[in-house]
C-alpha cells in the first residue's frame, strides 16, 4: 500500500540532471508497511509534461511519481540524476496503453 503524504517539501522545485526545472514536489510517497519513502509525486511543468508525453488537462497539471533512486540530492530543490526524457518510462501504464504521446 502506498501513502501520499504532504510535508514541508511540497512546492520545492524538481530539477533534472541537466539543470532544467521539470516541476514541483506535490507529495511524498511512503510505503504503508515499512514507512519508507518510496518517491515523490511531481507536478510537472507544461513543457516537461509534453516532452515525456504525460497527460495534462487545461486546468490541471500532469503529475508523475518519481522513485527515490532517481534523486541525486534533496534540499532547497530536488535534483534528479537523469534528464527529463528519461522520465518518459515512469508514465502510468494506463497512459501508455491509451496511446498518450
C-alpha positions in Angstrom: 0.0 0.0 0.0 1.4 3.4 -1.0 0.5 6.6 1.0 0.9 10.1 -0.4 2.0 12.4 2.4 2.3 16.2 2.1 5.0 17.8 4.1 7.4 20.8 4.1 8.9 19.5 0.8 5.7 20.4 -1.1 6.3 23.1 -3.6 10.1 22.7 -3.9 11.5 22.7 -7.4 12.4 19.5 -9.1 15.4 19.8 -11.4 16.5 17.2 -13.9 20.1 16.0 -14.4 20.8 18.7 -17.0 19.7 21.6 -14.7 16.2 22.1 -16.2 13.3 22.7 -13.8 10.7 20.0 -14.6 8.1 20.7 -11.9 7.4 21.0 -8.2 7.0 18.5 -5.4 3.3 17.8 -4.8 3.6 14.9 -2.3 5.9 12.4 -0.6 5.1 8.8 -1.4 5.5 6.5 1.6 5.2 2.7 1.8 2.4 2.0 4.3 4.0 -1.1 5.8 7.7 -0.2 6.1 7.1 3.6 6.4 10.0 4.2 4.0 9.9 7.0 1.5 9.4 5.4 -2.0 9.5 8.6 -4.0 7.9 12.0 -4.8 4.8 13.0 -6.7 5.9 15.8 -9.0 3.5 18.3 -10.5 5.1 18.8 -14.0 5.5 22.0 -15.9 3.7 22.0 -19.2 6.9 21.8 -21.3 8.2 18.8 -19.3 4.9 17.1 -19.5 4.8 17.5 -23.2 8.4 16.3 -23.6 7.7 13.0 -21.8 4.1 12.6 -23.1 2.4 12.9 -19.7 -1.3 13.6 -19.8 -2.3 17.1 -18.7 -5.6 19.0 -18.8 -6.3 22.6 -19.3 -6.8 23.4 -15.6 -4.9 20.5 -14.1 -1.2 19.9 -14.2 0.2 16.5 -15.1 1.8 14.6 -12.2 4.4 11.9 -12.2 5.6 9.6 -9.4 9.4 9.7 -9.3 11.2 6.9 -7.2 13.9 7.9 -4.8 16.6 6.0 -6.7 16.4 8.8 -9.4 17.1 11.5 -6.8 20.6 12.8 -6.7 20.1 15.3 -3.9 17.3 17.0 -1.9 17.5 20.4 -0.2 16.0 23.7 -1.3 15.3 21.8 -4.5 15.2 18.1 -5.5 17.8 17.3 -8.1 17.4 14.2 -10.2 20.2 12.2 -11.7 18.5 11.7 -15.1 17.4 14.1 -17.9 13.8 14.9 -18.4 13.5 12.5 -21.4 14.3 9.5 -19.1 11.2 10.3 -17.1 9.1 9.0 -20.0 9.4 5.5 -18.7 7.7 6.5 -15.5 4.4 7.4 -17.1 1.5 5.3 -15.7 0.6 2.2 -17.6 -2.9 3.5 -18.3 -1.4 6.5 -20.2 0.9 4.3 -22.2 -1.9 1.9 -23.1 -4.2 4.8 -24.1 -1.5 6.0 -26.5 -0.9 9.3 -24.9 2.0 10.9 -26.8 
